[in-house]
Amino acid sequence: MYGKIPSLELTDEMKDSRLYRLLQSADTVCFVGDSLTEGTINGGVPWYAPLQAAIHGKIVNISQGGATTKILLAYFLPSIVEAAADLYVVAAGANDILFRDSLFCAVTATDYVQNLQKLRDAVCARRPDAKFVFIAPWIATEGDASIIGGITPPDTDTAYRNYTAALSAWCKDAGDVFIDPNEYISRQFALSSPETYLLDFIHPNAGVGVRLYAEAVLMCK
């Protein structure tokens, strides 16, 4: 489907993750998100591509470059609900943080989790037994991120912490799986430099980039 994607050698630790077990058992997995889920910049390779061998069921991808939680609700909610998946893996929020426009973004952490709650409620109205995995907003590196017109470091760092903390607490209350892969990703950036993995300030390349991101979500318990 995507050509040759770097394989992810699954360790016992990765296979012990809740996400791996859910991916293995799901009849349908619906991935929801923004450009990293769509593969907008890297030729159509989503961040989860190296995990596809672990998924035995049907895969549905509902995503768009530039999507925020508000955009997902406004334009993609019917498709998300109609997927009627038994597992939803949602990775959204980076654009809400970076663009900071109230017309199409959740401009506070409270707004962010409220938007995700609306998405979750709509899905559960159709599929009450659906399971959810929520991934913290993907981190952006310094530099090019400042050109998109939102906020810049260190304000972005504060926003990422606030949104991630709010998502973690909300997932705990709802009994959903929360994953924050950003510390793992950041450690690899420090070892090899972001340019090894990224095409710009946020998008993983179609090689070692998506492999790192797929690995990170399994390694973060």
SULDATA-V665807 format. One record per residue. N is the residue number from 1. RES is the residue in one small letter. PSI is psi as a letter, one per 30 degrees, with the letter a starting at -180 (NA if undefined). NEAR is the number of other C-alpha atoms within 12 Angstrom. D_FIRST is the distance of its C-alpha to the first C-alpha in Angstrom with 2 decimals. Layout:
N | RES | PSI | NEAR | D_FIRST
N | RES | PSI | NEAR | D_FIRST
//
This chain:
1 | m | e | 10 | 0.00
2 | y | g | 19 | 3.81
3 | g | a | 13 | 5.79
4 | k | j | 13 | 8.66
5 | i | k | 27 | 9.52
6 | p | k | 26 | 13.20
7 | s | l | 23 | 14.06
8 | l | j | 27 | 16.61
9 | e | j | 18 | 19.64
10 | l | k | 22 | 20.97
11 | t | l | 13 | 24.73
12 | d | e | 12 | 27.17
13 | e | e | 19 | 27.80
14 | m | e | 24 | 24.19
15 | k | f | 24 | 24.14
16 | d | f | 18 | 27.39
17 | s | l | 25 | 26.03
18 | r | e | 24 | 26.20
19 | l | e | 39 | 22.66
20 | y | e | 36 | 21.33
21 | r | e | 23 | 23.61
22 | l | e | 30 | 22.59
23 | l | e | 36 | 18.84
24 | q | e | 25 | 19.80
25 | s | f | 20 | 22.07
26 | a | k | 28 | 20.42
27 | d | e | 22 | 19.56
28 | t | k | 27 | 17.64
29 | v | k | 37 | 16.68
30 | c | j | 38 | 16.82
31 | f | k | 40 | 16.05
32 | v | k | 46 | 18.43
33 | g | a | 47 | 19.18
34 | d | b | 37 | 19.35
35 | s | f | 35 | 17.60
36 | l | f | 49 | 16.62
37 | t | e | 41 | 14.76
38 | e | f | 33 | 13.25
39 | g | h | 32 | 12.54
40 | t | e | 25 | 14.94
41 | i | f | 26 | 16.37
42 | n | g | 29 | 13.96
43 | g | g | 24 | 11.37
44 | g | g | 28 | 9.48
45 | v | j | 35 | 9.15
46 | p | l | 43 | 11.21
47 | w | f | 51 | 14.03
48 | y | g | 48 | 13.07
49 | a | e | 39 | 9.72
50 | p | f | 32 | 12.01
51 | l | f | 35 | 13.47
52 | q | f | 30 | 10.77
53 | a | f | 21 | 12.40
54 | a | f | 28 | 15.54
55 | i | j | 26 | 14.50
56 | h | f | 18 | 15.51
57 | g | a | 20 | 15.66
58 | k | k | 24 | 13.75
59 | i | k | 30 | 12.06
60 | v | k | 32 | 13.30
61 | n | j | 33 | 12.98
62 | i | j | 37 | 16.18
63 | s | l | 35 | 16.81
64 | q | k | 28 | 18.09
65 | g | k | 26 | 19.24
66 | g | f | 31 | 22.95
67 | a | k | 35 | 23.05
68 | t | l | 40 | 26.09
69 | t | e | 45 | 27.25
70 | k | e | 37 | 29.51
71 | i | e | 32 | 26.84
72 | l | e | 37 | 24.67
73 | l | e | 33 | 27.81
74 | a | e | 19 | 28.84
75 | y | f | 19 | 25.71
76 | f | f | 26 | 23.07
77 | l | e | 28 | 25.29
78 | p | e | 18 | 25.28
79 | s | e | 24 | 21.48
80 | i | e | 38 | 21.65
81 | v | e | 31 | 24.48
82 | e | f | 20 | 23.03
83 | a | f | 29 | 20.02
84 | a | h | 31 | 22.83
85 | a | l | 34 | 20.88
86 | d | f | 33 | 22.95
87 | l | k | 41 | 21.49
88 | y | k | 41 | 21.00
89 | v | j | 42 | 19.99
90 | v | k | 45 | 21.49
91 | a | j | 46 | 21.44
92 | a | l | 48 | 23.56
93 | g | f | 50 | 26.85
94 | a | e | 47 | 26.43
95 | n | e | 44 | 26.89
96 | d | e | 42 | 29.82
97 | i | e | 46 | 31.45
98 | l | e | 43 | 30.82
99 | f | e | 29 | 31.64
100 | r | h | 29 | 34.51
101 | d | j | 20 | 35.13
102 | s | f | 20 | 36.55
103 | l | e | 14 | 35.35
104 | f | g | 26 | 31.73
105 | c | l | 32 | 31.84
106 | a | j | 33 | 33.33
107 | v | f | 32 | 36.02
108 | t | l | 29 | 37.36
109 | a | e | 32 | 36.03
110 | t | e | 23 | 37.76
111 | d | e | 26 | 36.00
112 | y | e | 41 | 32.65
113 | v | f | 36 | 33.15
114 | q | e | 24 | 34.77
115 | n | e | 31 | 31.69
116 | l | e | 42 | 29.55
117 | q | e | 27 | 32.29
118 | k | e | 22 | 32.03
119 | l | e | 35 | 28.30
120 | r | e | 37 | 28.99
121 | d | e | 24 | 31.97
122 | a | e | 24 | 30.13
123 | v | e | 31 | 27.44
124 | c | f | 24 | 30.21
125 | a | e | 17 | 32.20
126 | r | e | 21 | 29.51
127 | r | i | 22 | 28.32
128 | p | f | 17 | 31.25
129 | d | g | 17 | 29.75
130 | a | k | 30 | 26.60
131 | k | l | 35 | 26.13
132 | f | k | 39 | 25.29
133 | v | k | 42 | 24.20
134 | f | k | 41 | 25.17
135 | i | k | 44 | 24.22
136 | a | l | 42 | 26.81
137 | p | k | 45 | 26.20
138 | w | k | 43 | 24.31
139 | i | l | 40 | 26.94
140 | a | k | 36 | 27.49
141 | t | l | 32 | 29.37
142 | e | l | 21 | 32.60
143 | g | c | 17 | 33.02
144 | d | f | 20 | 30.50
145 | a | f | 25 | 30.26
146 | s | f | 22 | 33.76
147 | i | f | 15 | 32.94
148 | i | f | 21 | 31.16
149 | g | g | 15 | 34.52
150 | g | b | 23 | 34.63
151 | i | l | 28 | 36.32
152 | t | l | 24 | 36.36
153 | p | k | 21 | 37.17
154 | p | f | 16 | 39.18
155 | d | e | 17 | 38.88
156 | t | e | 31 | 35.12
157 | d | e | 23 | 35.75
158 | t | e | 19 | 38.15
159 | a | e | 34 | 35.83
160 | y | e | 37 | 32.97
161 | r | e | 26 | 35.48
162 | n | e | 25 | 36.85
163 | y | e | 37 | 33.60
164 | t | e | 37 | 32.30
165 | a | e | 24 | 35.65
166 | a | e | 29 | 35.75
167 | l | e | 39 | 32.29
168 | s | e | 28 | 33.31
169 | a | e | 22 | 36.56
170 | w | e | 27 | 35.08
171 | c | e | 28 | 32.48
172 | k | e | 17 | 35.36
173 | d | e | 14 | 37.43
174 | a | f | 20 | 34.70
175 | g | g | 16 | 33.74
176 | d | l | 28 | 30.10
177 | v | k | 34 | 28.15
178 | f | k | 34 | 28.48
179 | i | k | 36 | 26.62
180 | d | j | 34 | 27.69
181 | p | f | 29 | 25.53
182 | n | e | 32 | 27.31
183 | e | e | 24 | 30.11
184 | y | e | 24 | 27.83
185 | i | e | 36 | 25.77
186 | s | e | 24 | 29.08
187 | r | e | 15 | 30.47
188 | q | e | 24 | 27.69
189 | f | e | 26 | 28.26
190 | a | e | 15 | 31.92
191 | l | e | 13 | 31.32
192 | s | f | 16 | 28.96
193 | s | k | 17 | 29.20
194 | p | e | 28 | 26.65
195 | e | f | 20 | 25.69
196 | t | e | 24 | 24.05
197 | y | f | 30 | 21.41
198 | l | l | 33 | 21.56
199 | l | f | 26 | 21.02
200 | d | b | 23 | 23.96
201 | f | f | 28 | 25.99
202 | i | f | 41 | 23.35
203 | h | k | 41 | 19.68
204 | p | k | 41 | 18.05
205 | n | l | 33 | 16.43
206 | a | g | 36 | 12.92
207 | g | c | 32 | 14.73
208 | v | f | 33 | 17.76
209 | g | e | 39 | 17.83
210 | v | f | 40 | 15.08
211 | r | e | 33 | 16.23
212 | l | e | 39 | 19.72
213 | y | e | 45 | 19.00
214 | a | e | 42 | 17.24
215 | e | e | 35 | 20.19
216 | a | e | 37 | 22.67
217 | v | f | 39 | 21.96
218 | l | f | 40 | 22.53
219 | m | f | 27 | 25.60
220 | c | j | 27 | 27.36
221 | k | NA | 23 | 29.34
//
